[in-house]
Amino acid sequence: MVITLTDQASLQIKEMMKEEESSVHFRFGIQGGGCSGLSYSLGFEENVNEELDHVEEINGISVVIFKQDIPIIEGTTIDYKQNMMGGGFTIDNPNAIVSCGCGSSFRAKEYEGTPESC
């Protein structure tokens, strides 16, 4: 497996998928931006490009990842935390060497991305 989804994250993703109008995949990846250069991207996707995407089933969820993102996110764990202020996904990426103060972006050893101001 490229990434790990905790039980709580899996439950939340499955609940969110129920709200989609069609059958979708969970897409996880990175994009340039944020004050450290890279930001995580989570969402739902109907289409998969077999040349560009890696697809695997994790806890009953079809997960799609751009093949080029794998070296940067391999070993990442996605969790879902709930507290009195609400809930949200947390991402633990062992490849992140620097994270910004606001926690929304990071830099990897082999890829800096495109830093922007916070």
Solvent accessible surface area in square Angstrom, and as a share of the most:
residue,aa,sasa,rsa
1,M,158,0.71
2,V,12,0.07
3,I,2,0.01
4,T,57,0.33
5,L,5,0.02
6,T,38,0.22
7,D,109,0.57
8,Q,100,0.45
9,A,0,0.00
10,S,6,0.04
11,L,105,0.52
12,Q,51,0.23
13,I,1,0.00
14,K,79,0.33
15,E,92,0.41
16,M,71,0.32
17,M,38,0.17
18,K,148,0.63
19,E,145,0.65
20,E,70,0.31
21,E,181,0.81
22,S,54,0.35
23,S,105,0.68
24,V,19,0.11
25,H,46,0.20
26,F,5,0.02
27,R,31,0.11
28,F,0,0.00
29,G,4,0.04
30,I,23,0.12
31,Q,103,0.46
32,G,42,0.41
33,G,5,0.05
34,G,22,0.21
35,C,40,0.24
36,S,5,0.03
37,G,0,0.00
38,L,1,0.00
39,S,20,0.13
40,Y,47,0.18
41,S,40,0.26
42,L,65,0.32
43,G,29,0.28
44,F,55,0.23
45,E,54,0.24
46,E,109,0.49
47,N,111,0.57
48,V,47,0.27
49,N,72,0.37
50,E,152,0.68
51,E,147,0.66
52,L,102,0.51
53,D,7,0.04
54,H,54,0.24
55,V,69,0.40
56,E,32,0.14
57,E,122,0.55
58,I,4,0.02
59,N,69,0.35
60,G,54,0.52
61,I,2,0.01
62,S,29,0.18
63,V,0,0.00
64,V,0,0.00
65,I,0,0.00
66,F,76,0.31
67,K,93,0.39
68,Q,147,0.65
69,D,6,0.03
70,I,35,0.18
71,P,95,0.60
72,I,19,0.10
73,I,0,0.00
74,E,90,0.40
75,G,44,0.42
76,T,0,0.00
77,T,43,0.25
78,I,0,0.00
79,D,28,0.14
80,Y,35,0.13
81,K,112,0.47
82,Q,127,0.56
83,N,97,0.50
84,M,201,0.90
85,M,182,0.81
86,G,30,0.29
87,G,44,0.43
88,G,31,0.30
89,F,60,0.25
90,T,60,0.35
91,I,47,0.24
92,D,99,0.52
93,N,12,0.06
94,P,94,0.59
95,N,44,0.23
96,A,31,0.24
97,I,105,0.53
98,V,63,0.36
99,S,76,0.49
100,C,16,0.09
101,G,91,0.87
102,C,89,0.53
103,G,61,0.59
104,S,68,0.44
105,S,3,0.02
106,F,3,0.01
107,R,74,0.27
108,A,3,0.03
109,K,155,0.66
110,E,148,0.67
111,Y,106,0.40
112,E,109,0.49
113,G,19,0.19
114,T,80,0.46
115,P,78,0.49
116,E,106,0.47
117,S,108,0.69
118,C,122,0.73
